[in-house]
Amino acid sequence: MFLNSIFLEVYSIINFISVSLTILYISVVLIFVRGWSKLEYFKPDLANQGTKVSIIVAARNEENNISSTLDDLLAQHYDKELTEIIFIDDHSTDRTAEIIRSYANVRLIVLNEDRALNSYKKKAIQTAIGQASGKLIVTTDADCRMGPLWLETIVSFYEKHQYKMISSPVMFFEERTFFERSQSLEFLYLIGLGASTIGNGKPSTCNGANLSYEKEAFYEVGGFSGIDDLASGDDELLLHKMAEKFNNNIGFLKNTDAVVYTHAKPTLNEFIQQRKRWASKSTRYKNKSIIALGVCIWAFNLTILINLFAGLFAPIFLKLAVIQLLMKILIEFVFLIGVTKFAKRQELLVLLPVLNILHILYIVYIGIAGNSGKYNWKDRMVK
């Protein structure tokens, strides 16, 4: 009787926590659904554009990808007289700088830091902004692809709304394996999440592979000052500074011509290193409610694992875990319907049930690993 009493009490506590966190997670994702639906598909006006733009790309050891990126940037339909393309070579040890020099109408800055830094990318971007002549700064990565209307669409969106910062969509493409297709679905969830928070007027995430902001606004918030000790965060942490300074005057560009494409990570180790880097920014968020929400979502995933493990000894816990898992799959499916439709990748939705258990393991692990220790980025150990 005594042991039964303890068991029932433990189950009651775990059940209460699990149900509460499940309801919270469902509520949060429903808010994401609302935020995504608030974002209207943008129809650009490509006539009479007059904004001077500086495209900035930090590159390190990208000799295998950089020619494609350069070709796409030079093929943009936007007025060449209003376009400045700046590449910053971040101490490459391959032919990256040589390839950039072979292109006309592209400016190369060679980063030459003789002291060790933790954030070379922020240093590279800030150096380029200091020499840029454009009113609007547009950043992307040296392994990305974009269509010829990419820049025109961004400028049209900027000129219509005058946002201080614009987050635009990034997607994976040319997947060759199940692992890479799985990343595509998860990445679409993250892009949709960031877009939805902007749609709700509470920006939280974005991606530096497709980010635009006013040069003047960059300096008004102090650039990367205060966040330059962290290797990552040239996108999200800058977003938070912009949102705080300019009363959330941030836009998300919902248009397929504005998409930037990149590749998923081919190996598990590269994937883990990337996600540890992304997670490392979370403790530096100024908005503590975002941190608290992230902890709750992490705890929700943890309770599913705990209940699955406990279910090996008591089936009642397994039942609770299954209910949580089904609710998680269902609400994420509802959210991803709209996001995958926008991306024209609805076929990825069939992966959602299979991936959920693995995704739960990944979330719990990254939540710990991403906020402790170092990680490898561009053949450097950083933190």
LINNORKA-V821335 format. One record per residue. PHI is phi in degrees with one decimal (none if undefined). OMEGA is omega in whole degrees, 0 to 359 (none if undefined). BURIAL is + if it has 9 or more other ideal C-beta (glycine too) atoms within 8 Angstrom, else -. Layout:
phi:PHI omega:OMEGA burial:BURIAL
phi:PHI omega:OMEGA burial:BURIAL
//
This chain:
phi:none omega:182 burial:-
phi:-63.3 omega:180 burial:-
phi:-66.5 omega:177 burial:-
phi:-62.5 omega:180 burial:-
phi:-65.4 omega:179 burial:-
phi:-65.4 omega:181 burial:-
phi:-60.6 omega:181 burial:+
phi:-64.6 omega:180 burial:-
phi:-69.2 omega:178 burial:-
phi:-63.0 omega:180 burial:-
phi:-61.7 omega:180 burial:+
phi:-61.4 omega:180 burial:-
phi:-67.1 omega:181 burial:-
phi:-63.8 omega:179 burial:+
phi:-62.6 omega:180 burial:+
phi:-62.6 omega:180 burial:-
phi:-63.9 omega:182 burial:+
phi:-63.5 omega:181 burial:+
phi:-65.4 omega:180 burial:-
phi:-61.8 omega:181 burial:-
phi:-69.7 omega:177 burial:+
phi:-66.2 omega:178 burial:+
phi:-62.9 omega:178 burial:-
phi:-61.2 omega:182 burial:+
phi:-62.7 omega:178 burial:+
phi:-60.3 omega:180 burial:+
phi:-63.2 omega:181 burial:-
phi:-64.6 omega:181 burial:+
phi:-66.5 omega:175 burial:+
phi:-63.1 omega:175 burial:+
phi:-65.9 omega:175 burial:+
phi:-62.1 omega:179 burial:+
phi:-57.8 omega:179 burial:+
phi:-64.1 omega:181 burial:+
phi:-63.0 omega:179 burial:+
phi:-63.9 omega:182 burial:+
phi:-68.0 omega:179 burial:-
phi:-73.8 omega:181 burial:-
phi:-81.6 omega:179 burial:+
phi:-82.5 omega:176 burial:-
phi:-66.9 omega:187 burial:-
phi:-82.5 omega:176 burial:+
phi:-108.8 omega:187 burial:-
phi:-73.3 omega:171 burial:+
phi:-107.1 omega:188 burial:-
phi:-91.0 omega:180 burial:-
phi:-93.8 omega:172 burial:-
phi:58.2 omega:176 burial:-
phi:-81.5 omega:185 burial:+
phi:-142.2 omega:182 burial:-
phi:-88.2 omega:175 burial:+
phi:-75.3 omega:185 burial:+
phi:-120.6 omega:172 burial:+
phi:-115.1 omega:176 burial:+
phi:-89.8 omega:184 burial:+
phi:-118.8 omega:181 burial:+
phi:-133.1 omega:174 burial:+
phi:-88.1 omega:185 burial:+
phi:-131.5 omega:175 burial:+
phi:-142.9 omega:177 burial:+
phi:52.0 omega:181 burial:+
phi:-119.7 omega:184 burial:+
phi:-60.8 omega:182 burial:+
phi:-81.7 omega:185 burial:-
phi:-118.3 omega:196 burial:+
phi:-69.2 omega:179 burial:+
phi:-64.2 omega:179 burial:-
phi:-64.3 omega:179 burial:-
phi:-64.2 omega:179 burial:+
phi:-60.3 omega:180 burial:+
phi:-60.4 omega:180 burial:-
phi:-65.9 omega:181 burial:+
phi:-67.4 omega:180 burial:+
phi:-75.2 omega:180 burial:+
phi:-91.4 omega:180 burial:-
phi:-63.6 omega:181 burial:+
phi:-77.7 omega:183 burial:-
phi:-64.2 omega:182 burial:+
phi:-49.8 omega:182 burial:-
phi:-63.7 omega:179 burial:-
phi:-70.0 omega:181 burial:-
phi:-105.5 omega:184 burial:+
phi:-120.2 omega:176 burial:+
phi:-123.0 omega:180 burial:+
phi:-113.4 omega:182 burial:+
phi:-121.5 omega:173 burial:+
phi:-107.7 omega:176 burial:+
phi:-116.4 omega:178 burial:+
phi:-85.2 omega:184 burial:+
phi:-94.9 omega:174 burial:+
phi:55.0 omega:179 burial:-
phi:-65.6 omega:178 burial:+
phi:-110.5 omega:178 burial:-
phi:-116.4 omega:185 burial:-
phi:-91.7 omega:183 burial:-
phi:-54.0 omega:182 burial:+
phi:-63.2 omega:180 burial:+
phi:-62.0 omega:180 burial:-
phi:-65.4 omega:180 burial:+
phi:-60.6 omega:181 burial:+
phi:-62.6 omega:183 burial:-
phi:-75.8 omega:181 burial:-
phi:-99.2 omega:175 burial:+
phi:-81.4 omega:177 burial:-
phi:63.7 omega:175 burial:-
phi:-129.5 omega:180 burial:+
phi:-96.0 omega:180 burial:-
phi:-114.4 omega:172 burial:+
phi:-113.2 omega:179 burial:+
phi:-98.5 omega:179 burial:-
phi:-72.5 omega:185 burial:+
phi:-132.4 omega:180 burial:-
phi:-88.8 omega:180 burial:-
phi:-92.7 omega:177 burial:-
phi:-115.1 omega:182 burial:-
phi:-68.5 omega:177 burial:-
phi:-121.6 omega:173 burial:-
phi:-94.3 omega:180 burial:-
phi:-130.0 omega:177 burial:+
phi:-69.1 omega:183 burial:+
phi:-65.0 omega:178 burial:+
phi:-62.3 omega:178 burial:+
phi:-61.9 omega:180 burial:+
phi:-63.2 omega:182 burial:+
phi:-64.7 omega:181 burial:+
phi:-64.2 omega:177 burial:+
phi:-61.5 omega:181 burial:+
phi:-67.0 omega:179 burial:+
phi:-60.9 omega:179 burial:+
phi:-62.0 omega:181 burial:-
phi:-108.4 omega:183 burial:-
phi:-79.8 omega:180 burial:+
phi:-105.5 omega:183 burial:-
phi:-77.0 omega:174 burial:+
phi:-76.4 omega:181 burial:-
phi:-109.3 omega:177 burial:+
phi:-93.6 omega:177 burial:+
phi:-123.8 omega:180 burial:+
phi:-109.6 omega:171 burial:+
phi:-147.8 omega:183 burial:+
phi:-108.7 omega:187 burial:+
phi:-78.3 omega:177 burial:+
phi:-120.1 omega:185 burial:+
phi:-105.1 omega:176 burial:+
phi:-124.8 omega:179 burial:+
phi:-152.0 omega:179 burial:+
phi:-78.9 omega:185 burial:-
phi:-68.7 omega:180 burial:-
phi:-96.7 omega:184 burial:+
phi:-53.4 omega:186 burial:+
phi:-69.3 omega:178 burial:+
phi:-57.0 omega:182 burial:+
phi:-66.7 omega:178 burial:+
phi:-62.5 omega:182 burial:+
phi:-64.3 omega:179 burial:+
phi:-60.7 omega:178 burial:+
phi:-63.4 omega:179 burial:+
phi:-64.4 omega:184 burial:+
phi:-68.3 omega:178 burial:+
phi:-76.4 omega:189 burial:-
phi:-106.1 omega:180 burial:-
phi:57.5 omega:176 burial:-
phi:-66.8 omega:176 burial:+
phi:-74.0 omega:178 burial:+
phi:-143.1 omega:180 burial:+
phi:-127.8 omega:173 burial:+
phi:-96.4 omega:180 burial:+
phi:-121.7 omega:189 burial:+
phi:-71.6 omega:175 burial:+
phi:-125.7 omega:180 burial:+
phi:-138.0 omega:172 burial:+
phi:-84.8 omega:177 burial:+
phi:-149.8 omega:178 burial:+
phi:55.5 omega:178 burial:-
phi:-67.2 omega:182 burial:+
phi:-114.7 omega:184 burial:-
phi:-131.2 omega:175 burial:-
phi:-59.8 omega:180 burial:-
phi:-61.0 omega:181 burial:+
phi:-70.7 omega:176 burial:+
phi:-65.0 omega:177 burial:+
phi:-63.0 omega:178 burial:+
phi:-63.5 omega:180 burial:+
phi:-60.5 omega:180 burial:+
phi:-66.3 omega:180 burial:+
phi:-64.6 omega:181 burial:+
phi:-68.8 omega:176 burial:+
phi:-62.0 omega:176 burial:+
phi:-61.2 omega:181 burial:+
phi:-66.9 omega:179 burial:+
phi:-64.6 omega:178 burial:+
phi:-63.5 omega:178 burial:+
phi:-61.5 omega:180 burial:+
phi:-60.6 omega:179 burial:+
phi:-63.3 omega:183 burial:+
phi:-66.8 omega:178 burial:+
phi:-67.3 omega:175 burial:+
phi:-69.7 omega:177 burial:+
phi:-61.1 omega:178 burial:+
phi:-85.2 omega:179 burial:+
phi:77.5 omega:179 burial:-
phi:-134.9 omega:186 burial:-
phi:-57.1 omega:180 burial:+
phi:-130.6 omega:183 burial:+
phi:-137.6 omega:176 burial:+
phi:-160.0 omega:181 burial:+
phi:-133.6 omega:184 burial:+
phi:-66.3 omega:178 burial:+
phi:-73.4 omega:179 burial:+
phi:-155.7 omega:186 burial:+
phi:-132.8 omega:181 burial:+
phi:-132.8 omega:176 burial:+
phi:-160.9 omega:178 burial:+
phi:-68.1 omega:178 burial:+
phi:-60.3 omega:180 burial:+
phi:-63.0 omega:179 burial:-
phi:-66.0 omega:178 burial:+
phi:-57.3 omega:180 burial:+
phi:-75.4 omega:178 burial:-
phi:-63.1 omega:179 burial:-
phi:-90.6 omega:178 burial:+
phi:84.7 omega:180 burial:-
phi:58.1 omega:180 burial:-
phi:-93.1 omega:179 burial:+
phi:-58.9 omega:180 burial:-
phi:94.1 omega:178 burial:-
phi:-127.8 omega:185 burial:+
phi:-80.5 omega:176 burial:+
phi:-87.7 omega:181 burial:-
phi:-103.3 omega:184 burial:+
phi:-60.2 omega:181 burial:+
phi:-96.5 omega:175 burial:+
phi:103.3 omega:176 burial:+
phi:-69.5 omega:179 burial:+
phi:-110.7 omega:186 burial:+
phi:-63.1 omega:183 burial:+
phi:-68.2 omega:174 burial:+
phi:-68.7 omega:176 burial:+
phi:-56.0 omega:181 burial:+
phi:-65.0 omega:178 burial:+
phi:-65.5 omega:179 burial:+
phi:-64.9 omega:182 burial:+
phi:-62.5 omega:180 burial:+
phi:-69.0 omega:184 burial:-
phi:-73.0 omega:188 burial:+
phi:-112.1 omega:173 burial:+
phi:52.8 omega:177 burial:-
phi:59.3 omega:178 burial:-
phi:-80.9 omega:185 burial:+
phi:-123.0 omega:179 burial:+
phi:-124.0 omega:171 burial:+
phi:-112.3 omega:184 burial:+
phi:-90.4 omega:182 burial:+
phi:-92.1 omega:180 burial:+
phi:-157.9 omega:184 burial:+
phi:-69.9 omega:176 burial:-
phi:-70.8 omega:181 burial:+
phi:-91.7 omega:183 burial:+
phi:-72.1 omega:169 burial:+
phi:-107.8 omega:183 burial:+
phi:-109.9 omega:176 burial:+
phi:-145.0 omega:185 burial:+
phi:-103.6 omega:173 burial:+
phi:-70.1 omega:179 burial:+
phi:-75.5 omega:185 burial:+
phi:-75.8 omega:182 burial:+
phi:-123.5 omega:180 burial:-
phi:-62.1 omega:181 burial:-
phi:-63.6 omega:178 burial:-
phi:-64.0 omega:178 burial:+
phi:-62.3 omega:181 burial:+
phi:-62.9 omega:180 burial:+
phi:-62.0 omega:178 burial:+
phi:-63.1 omega:184 burial:+
phi:-72.3 omega:173 burial:+
phi:-64.0 omega:178 burial:+
phi:-63.2 omega:180 burial:+
phi:-63.2 omega:183 burial:+
phi:-70.0 omega:184 burial:+
phi:-63.9 omega:182 burial:+
phi:-77.9 omega:194 burial:+
phi:-62.0 omega:182 burial:+
phi:-72.5 omega:181 burial:-
phi:-98.9 omega:178 burial:+
phi:-64.2 omega:178 burial:+
phi:-72.6 omega:179 burial:-
phi:-79.9 omega:185 burial:-
phi:-67.3 omega:178 burial:-
phi:-67.3 omega:177 burial:-
phi:-67.0 omega:178 burial:+
phi:-62.9 omega:180 burial:+
phi:-61.7 omega:179 burial:-
phi:-65.3 omega:178 burial:+
phi:-61.8 omega:178 burial:+
phi:-64.3 omega:179 burial:-
phi:-64.5 omega:178 burial:+
phi:-66.7 omega:175 burial:+
phi:-61.2 omega:180 burial:+
phi:-64.4 omega:177 burial:+
phi:-59.8 omega:178 burial:+
phi:-64.8 omega:178 burial:+
phi:-63.9 omega:180 burial:+
phi:-64.2 omega:177 burial:+
phi:-63.6 omega:178 burial:+
phi:-63.6 omega:180 burial:+
phi:-61.8 omega:181 burial:+
phi:-68.2 omega:176 burial:+
phi:-64.7 omega:179 burial:+
phi:-66.8 omega:179 burial:-
phi:-63.6 omega:179 burial:+
phi:-65.5 omega:175 burial:+
phi:-67.2 omega:183 burial:-
phi:-110.5 omega:180 burial:-
phi:-141.8 omega:185 burial:+
phi:-54.8 omega:182 burial:-
phi:-63.4 omega:177 burial:-
phi:-71.5 omega:178 burial:+
phi:-62.2 omega:178 burial:+
phi:-60.9 omega:179 burial:+
phi:-63.6 omega:180 burial:+
phi:-63.8 omega:180 burial:+
phi:-63.7 omega:178 burial:-
phi:-61.7 omega:178 burial:+
phi:-58.9 omega:183 burial:+
phi:-63.6 omega:179 burial:+
phi:-63.8 omega:178 burial:-
phi:-66.0 omega:178 burial:+
phi:-63.8 omega:180 burial:+
phi:-62.2 omega:183 burial:+
phi:-62.8 omega:184 burial:-
phi:-70.9 omega:177 burial:+
phi:-68.4 omega:176 burial:+
phi:-61.7 omega:179 burial:+
phi:-58.7 omega:180 burial:+
phi:-67.0 omega:186 burial:+
phi:-75.1 omega:176 burial:+
phi:-56.5 omega:181 burial:+
phi:-68.0 omega:183 burial:+
phi:-68.6 omega:180 burial:+
phi:-69.6 omega:176 burial:+
phi:-65.3 omega:176 burial:-
phi:-59.8 omega:183 burial:+
phi:-79.0 omega:185 burial:+
phi:58.5 omega:180 burial:-
phi:-131.7 omega:183 burial:+
phi:-64.5 omega:179 burial:-
phi:-63.8 omega:180 burial:-
phi:-70.6 omega:183 burial:+
phi:-61.1 omega:180 burial:+
phi:-65.8 omega:180 burial:-
phi:-81.1 omega:189 burial:+
phi:-57.6 omega:181 burial:+
phi:-61.5 omega:182 burial:-
phi:-66.5 omega:187 burial:-
phi:-81.9 omega:190 burial:+
phi:-62.4 omega:179 burial:+
phi:-61.8 omega:179 burial:-
phi:-63.1 omega:180 burial:+
phi:-66.6 omega:178 burial:+
phi:-63.8 omega:178 burial:+
phi:-60.1 omega:181 burial:+
phi:-64.2 omega:181 burial:+
phi:-61.2 omega:182 burial:+
phi:-63.9 omega:181 burial:+
phi:-66.4 omega:183 burial:-
phi:-64.5 omega:178 burial:+
phi:-58.5 omega:178 burial:+
phi:-90.2 omega:185 burial:-
phi:-65.7 omega:183 burial:+
phi:-70.1 omega:181 burial:+
phi:-114.1 omega:177 burial:+
phi:-149.3 omega:176 burial:-
phi:77.7 omega:183 burial:-
phi:-111.8 omega:177 burial:-
phi:-146.3 omega:182 burial:+
phi:-95.1 omega:178 burial:-
phi:-141.3 omega:179 burial:+
phi:55.5 omega:178 burial:-
phi:62.6 omega:174 burial:-
phi:-127.6 omega:173 burial:-
phi:-91.6 omega:183 burial:-
phi:-133.0 omega:179 burial:+
phi:-143.4 omega:none burial:+
//
